[in-house]
């Protein structure tokens, strides 16, 4: 007598006959096609889209074949990544503007997908901008010239603002920004600027957040030129000043420096830069009133400023002391005709290196920025912690 099939065996046979999918060659199940998809960020339809992240278009299960983004009627520049699955705008988005986006993607099997839409970026409660830039647009400067940017409000998001400041030269130059408070940031190259370099600063501030509710709404660009290399060295012990231009000595000057009877009358030693000049300059004794011992209020000719503590290289008709002794109130004085020559040939940013006194120039006294080592300078950057350890 034949034995009846087990109930479980019969059930499995029925299920397989009625519901099992066809097997692919080799026994594997055929893969299901995955259609590509496109995602836009910020999301279309937004009325207060953030600006700082910029705009991103991303494809899944495919590659992007086209992306078009407009701010009003203006095309928005952007770039694809190496896999062409992501497109990003090059800069943050402008506040308070309408954007339109359209994008297409194609999958491996030839299927395609598209996405399109419009959105509006947020309108900031408060805006910020650059109050001033040094050097002036079109100025010709010395090889040690810093770039100084002052803002009209305190900057809290320093890394974001610093990231938006772009410095370019025809010959690549290594440099870094350093913050000096909440409203000032300074750029210094690692080494002197190349002679004749054309340098440009572009501040891509539109859409950048400086603080809570505070955004930039406009960019700013400044171009300047680096002139010849003129470096002056002053020895307060031998009372001599030597001026070299492009490595050659062009002037020797007998000088008299500060008497050093007080700190304020001691010329600072260190790496100065010429900051500005005037003919004449009114000089008044610090911390003294008329009638006090040592009080003075005089007009001095052909004065080139080298610090914020009252130091100039200037003209003085006291040739009896120049080259022999230090008798000034802290400035460096020279024979009138030589001081006039120095005045006429100086550019802002020319190095003036002084040695021989026990008063060191502070890095933030005027433009004493070269007083800091390169490593110490970079530590003042808001982006320093983001650098790889081997570049810090």
Secondary structure, 3 states (H helix, E strand, C coil): CCCCCCHHHHHHHHHHHHHCCCCCHHHCCCCCCCCCEEEEECCCCCCCECCCCCCEEEEECCEEEEEEEEECCEECCEEECCCCCEEEECCCCCCCCEEEEEEEEECCCCCEEEEEEEEEECCCCEEECEEEEECCCCCEECCCCCEEEEECCCCCCHHHHHHCEEEEECCCCCEEEEECCCCEEEEEECCCCCCCCEEEEEECCECCEEECCEEECCCEEEEEEECCCEEEEEECCCCEEEEEECCEEEEEEEEECECCCCCCCCCCEEEEECCEEECCEEEECCCCCCCCCCCCEEEECCEEECCCCCCEEEECCCCCCCCCCCCECCCEEECHHHHHHHHHHCCCCCEEEEECCCCECCCCCCCHHHHCCHHHHHCCCCCHHHCCHHHC
